[in-house]
Amino acid sequence: MGLPEKFASIRKGLLEFLILKIIAADTVYAADILERLGDTEFATQEGTLYPLLSKMRRDGLLDYEWQESDAGPPRKYYELTTKGKSQLAELDGYWKQINTTVTKLGR
Amino acid sequence: MQKVISINLNGNAYQLDESGYDRLREYLESAERALATNPDRAEIMADLEQAIAEKCQRFLSPHKSVVSTTEVEQIIKEMGPIDMGLGENADASGTTADGKQATHTDAPPKRLYRNPDGAMIAGVCNGLASYFAIDVALVRIGFVLLAALSKGAGVLIYVAMMFIVPEAHTGEERAAGRGAPFNANEVIDRAKKQYAEGTRHWRRQWRQQQRQWRRAGWAPGMTTLYDAAPWAVAITPLFALIQVALFLTMAAMLISLVNTGAILAWHLPAEVPVWAGALMLLVGYQIVVAPLRAVRHWSWNLRGPAQPLFAFWNAVIWLCGMAVAFWIASNHIPEIREFVQRLPGLFRQFAEAMRGVVSEPR
């Protein structure tokens, strides 16, 4: 089992957190999100992202609005709702806590 | 030479060669299957098509108007399989991204239910047929033969099952009655079958209505009795009164039957045992009271979504009241004391008759 597979489920679990972070920083559309994730360990495909985005929207974490684009049809630009922002803050705190634990434990 | 097929992806026209078209259609169909249970399916499908359209754009230029098969394959690879594993319960969709039905290794447990869909009486035969996966007609013929050969005892078995075996209300329960997994395709198949089977329409309608009444409490948006007929609400307590009166009549008849072998002044024919008369009386009472009960269920809907709890307490209070009334009555009214004393004997007679039926056919 290679290194990436060992952490496959952790990466999966972090994806929602990272998407919240990306959307919080910028108004983006789906392809932007994929692009930002693309160069990292979290590279994701449309087939995964779209169902996740629609689920997060159903959970009330984010919303989108249609915006005209200069190339092609209008695009959905995502933004965080109030609930999404507070969720992000909580996740961020928890993530830092986990990081401290990982650093402190053992050697 | 390849044929070129024009497609419409979320409002954009593209040309693909034939095998590329087949690959893309396969991908979209498997995506649709994977999203079958997703409430945002249409929206996600539109998003996917849009993303594919944008990727197609990349391969096209003023001198190239057709997306080739290898390009389609690359696009599909970039898109990746539909992954519902994130956040959604992973097992909510029974299909995997490559379109194969995920095999349910643990089939749901098989349970015996009465199936009211297409039933003649109470769905006992129908439920048995589902359970053993045989034709309903065979089960019905079996029951009729049994009833004829056992001098009517088969009817009693039917009646007993009518009360003992629960009725399947939901699709899951009906599926469990066959021991089959419940999925959307099956519901669609069943709906088609029902549509094709035009006969017995009115009976089904009546059953659906009854079922609706039973569910009334947690089916928001359903017409309440109040919407249908405001004046009717005023008379619903009347139905309860009628039901109580019927119950008392039935109880009086039962007591007189058990104590004296005669319903009020009418004597049972000599060949009919008392226990059979008592059973017929109980069944008859159920039949008479069913519409009244339906109306009262319907009126519960007025009380909103708390109905299941209300029904529960209603039943508890009713049972307690009955127990107290019965206790007082059996201590103070000699006829009722006699009735209680005669009951064990009645049950013994019934048990003996049943034993006779079981050993007789040899």
Contacts between the chains, C-beta under 8 A, distances in Angstrom:
chain1	res1	chain2	res2	distance
A	12	B	85	7.0
A	12	B	86	6.3
A	15	B	86	6.3
A	16	B	86	7.0
A	16	B	87	6.6
A	30	B	47	6.8
A	30	B	51	6.9
A	31	B	51	7.3
A	31	B	54	7.1
A	44	B	80	8.0
A	45	B	78	6.6
A	45	B	79	5.9
A	45	B	80	2.8
A	45	B	81	8.0
A	45	B	83	8.0
A	46	B	47	7.7
A	46	B	48	6.2
A	46	B	51	4.7
A	46	B	78	7.4
A	46	B	79	4.6
A	46	B	80	6.5
A	47	B	31	7.2
A	47	B	48	7.5
A	47	B	79	5.2
A	47	B	80	3.9
A	47	B	81	5.1
A	47	B	82	4.7
A	47	B	83	5.8
A	47	B	97	6.7
A	48	B	80	6.1
A	48	B	82	7.8
A	48	B	83	4.0
A	48	B	86	6.6
A	50	B	44	4.9
A	50	B	47	4.6
A	50	B	48	6.0
A	50	B	51	7.6
A	51	B	35	7.0
A	51	B	38	6.7
A	51	B	44	5.8
A	51	B	82	6.3
A	51	B	83	6.7
A	51	B	84	5.6
A	51	B	86	7.1
A	51	B	88	6.9
A	52	B	83	7.9
A	52	B	86	4.8
A	52	B	87	6.4
A	53	B	47	7.9
A	54	B	38	7.3
A	54	B	40	4.0
A	54	B	43	6.1
A	54	B	44	5.3
A	54	B	47	7.8
A	55	B	40	7.9
A	55	B	86	7.3
A	55	B	87	4.8
A	55	B	88	5.8
A	56	B	87	7.5
A	57	B	40	7.7
A	58	B	39	7.0
A	58	B	40	6.7
A	59	B	87	7.8
A	72	B	12	7.7
A	72	B	53	7.7
A	72	B	54	6.5
A	72	B	57	6.9
A	73	B	10	7.6
A	73	B	11	6.7
A	73	B	12	7.0
A	73	B	50	7.0
A	76	B	47	7.5
